Amino acid sequence: MRLIEIKHIRPVAVAAIALLLAVAPVRAQRYVPKPNEGETFKDTSMLKPPAGAKIAIVVFEDLECPACASSYPVEHQAASHYNIPIVRRDFPLPMHIWSFDAAIWARYLQDKVSPKTGDDYRGAVFAAQRGIASKDDMLNFTRKFFQTHRLQMPFVADPTGQFKKEVEADKAVGDRLGVQYTPSITVVTQHEWVHVTEIDDLYATIDDLLAKTKSEPSAAKTIPAKKAVPHP
């Protein structure tokens, strides 16, 4: 009796599974970044590592952007792991009410105190981002940051407009590149770049480009030709 039941049930089960597979949505293929191909990139001439570096991470970020806050520690860990530089550029989005002001404070600390302090401030802002809902919240957070780091906070962060111009210059570079969203993360070498659209791909992208830089032939030394000596 059991054998007869199994024979009858098995075809029904197979048919049900086949029906489920037929109506199941087809998962879209994941976009795989390719060298020198950006989704919206235009002028890519600025996508180069700093002088003396073979490879670097270039990031356009907004201090009020939740995705930037999530990516920030991964970027830092990757830079530390591979011992490569990060080039950070401010790209405050117009819908965010306090990100531009926070970028100015980050510039103040970077230029007036130290690049590390400026970077620490950015990391602290990202970590506390959910608790900052207004310009007043951002100012109070900044005041506490100065106090905990035993720094004298100026009454006005940017009396000459220098830091405002620096942030605007970064934004202009991003506009020229064609940045449409933040964070915009690109791994760059002297010869190519890869736009990292998924933060989970950052390590693999660095591995790929590092392998290419190691396999590049070193420049051959040019031996000057000897001058012909006329026969007597």
C-alpha positions in Angstrom: 0.0 0.0 0.0 2.8 2.4 0.8 4.5 1.8 -2.5 1.2 2.7 -4.4 0.9 5.9 -2.4 4.5 6.9 -3.1 4.0 6.3 -6.8 1.0 8.6 -6.8 2.5 11.3 -4.6 5.9 11.6 -6.3 4.7 12.8 -9.7 2.4 15.3 -8.1 5.3 16.7 -6.0 7.6 16.9 -9.0 4.9 18.7 -11.0 4.4 21.2 -8.1 8.1 21.9 -7.9 8.3 22.4 -11.7 5.4 24.9 -11.4 7.1 26.9 -8.7 10.3 27.1 -10.7 8.4 28.2 -13.7 6.7 31.1 -11.9 9.6 32.1 -9.7 11.0 35.5 -10.6 14.3 35.5 -12.5 17.1 37.3 -10.5 18.8 40.0 -12.4 22.5 39.6 -13.1 24.7 41.6 -10.8 26.6 44.5 -12.4 30.3 43.7 -12.4 32.4 46.8 -12.6 34.9 46.8 -15.5 38.1 48.9 -15.7 37.6 52.4 -17.0 33.8 52.1 -17.2 31.7 54.3 -14.9 28.0 54.4 -14.9 27.8 58.1 -15.4 31.4 59.2 -15.5 32.5 61.9 -17.9 35.9 63.6 -17.4 38.0 60.9 -15.6 41.3 62.7 -15.9 41.4 63.2 -12.1 41.2 59.5 -11.3 44.8 59.0 -10.5 46.6 58.0 -7.2 48.6 60.7 -5.3 52.2 61.2 -6.3 54.3 58.3 -5.2 51.4 55.8 -4.9 50.8 53.0 -7.3 47.2 52.5 -6.2 44.6 54.4 -4.1 41.0 54.6 -3.1 39.1 57.7 -4.2 35.9 58.5 -2.4 33.3 61.2 -2.9 31.2 61.4 0.3 28.5 63.3 2.1 28.7 63.4 5.9 24.9 63.2 6.2 24.7 60.1 3.9 23.8 56.8 5.6 25.5 54.7 2.9 28.7 56.8 3.4 28.5 56.0 7.1 28.3 52.3 6.4 31.1 52.3 3.8 33.5 54.5 5.8 34.9 51.8 8.2 35.3 49.3 5.3 37.2 51.9 3.3 39.5 52.5 6.3 40.0 48.8 7.0 40.9 48.2 3.3 43.3 51.1 3.2 45.0 49.9 6.3 45.1 46.3 5.2 46.7 47.1 1.9 48.7 50.1 3.1 47.3 52.4 0.4 46.1 56.0 0.6 42.5 57.2 0.5 41.7 60.4 -1.3 38.5 61.8 0.2 36.5 64.5 -1.5 33.5 66.2 -0.1 30.3 65.9 -2.2 27.5 67.4 0.0 24.1 66.6 -1.5 21.6 69.5 -1.7 18.8 67.7 0.2 21.0 67.3 3.3 20.7 70.3 5.7 23.9 70.0 7.8 26.4 68.1 5.7 28.0 71.2 4.1 28.6 72.8 7.5 30.1 69.5 8.9 32.4 69.3 5.9 33.7 72.8 6.7 34.4 71.8 10.3 36.2 68.7 9.0 38.3 70.9 6.7 39.1 73.2 9.7 40.4 70.3 11.8 42.3 68.8 8.8 44.1 72.1 8.0 44.4 73.8 11.4 45.0 70.7 13.6 46.1 67.7 11.6 44.8 65.5 8.7 44.3 62.6 11.2 42.1 64.8 13.5 40.0 65.8 10.5 39.6 62.2 9.6 38.7 61.2 13.1 36.0 63.9 13.1 34.6 62.5 9.9 34.5 59.0 11.4 32.9 60.4 14.6 30.2 62.2 12.6 29.4 59.0 10.7 29.2 57.0 13.9 26.8 59.6 15.5 24.9 60.4 12.3 21.5 59.0 13.3 21.5 61.3 16.3 22.2 64.5 14.3 18.9 65.9 12.9 19.6 69.6 12.5 22.4 72.2 12.1 22.1 72.8 15.9 22.6 69.1 16.6 25.7 69.1 14.3 27.1 72.2 16.1 26.6 70.6 19.5 28.2 67.4 18.4 31.2 69.3 17.0 31.5 71.3 20.3 31.7 68.0 22.2 34.2 66.6 19.7 36.5 69.6 20.4 36.0 69.3 24.2 36.8 65.5 24.2 39.9 66.1 22.1 41.0 69.1 24.3 40.9 71.5 21.4 39.9 75.2 21.4 36.8 75.6 19.2 36.8 78.9 17.3 33.8 81.1 17.4 33.6 81.0 13.6 35.0 78.0 11.7 35.6 79.7 8.4 35.9 83.5 8.7 37.7 84.0 5.4 35.7 81.5 3.4 38.7 79.3 2.7 37.2 76.0 3.7 33.9 76.8 1.9 35.9 77.2 -1.3 37.7 73.9 -0.6 34.5 72.0 -0.2 33.0 73.7 -3.3 36.1 72.8 -5.3 35.7 69.1 -4.3 32.0 69.3 -5.3 33.0 70.8 -8.7 35.5 68.0 -9.3 32.7 65.5 -8.6 30.4 67.3 -10.9 33.0 67.2 -13.7 33.6 63.5 -13.1 29.8 62.9 -13.2 29.2 61.7 -9.7 25.5 61.1 -9.2 25.3 59.6 -5.7 27.4 59.1 -2.6 29.5 57.3 -1.7 31.2 57.1 -5.0 34.2 54.8 -4.6 36.8 54.2 -7.2 40.0 52.2 -7.0 42.7 53.9 -9.2 46.1 53.1 -10.5 48.3 55.1 -12.9 46.8 53.3 -15.9 43.2 52.4 -15.0 40.4 52.8 -12.5 37.4 50.7 -11.4 34.2 52.2 -10.0 33.2 50.1 -7.0 29.4 50.1 -7.0 29.1 47.5 -4.2 31.2 48.0 -1.0 31.5 44.2 -0.7 33.6 44.3 -4.0 36.2 46.7 -2.6 38.8 44.1 -1.5 38.5 42.0 -4.6 38.9 45.1 -6.8 42.0 46.2 -5.0 43.4 42.6 -5.3 42.8 42.6 -9.0 44.4 46.0 -9.6 47.3 45.2 -7.3 48.0 42.1 -9.3 48.1 44.1 -12.5 50.5 46.7 -11.1 52.8 43.9 -10.0 52.7 42.3 -13.4 53.5 45.5 -15.3 56.9 45.4 -16.8 59.3 47.9 -15.4 60.4 50.7 -17.7 63.4 49.6 -19.8 66.4 51.8 -19.4 67.4 53.6 -22.5 71.0 53.3 -23.3 72.3 56.3 -25.2 73.8 55.4 -28.6 77.5 55.9 -28.9 78.5 58.7 -31.1 80.2 57.6 -34.3 83.9 58.3 -34.3 85.1 59.4 -37.7 87.9 57.4 -39.1 91.1 59.3 -39.7 
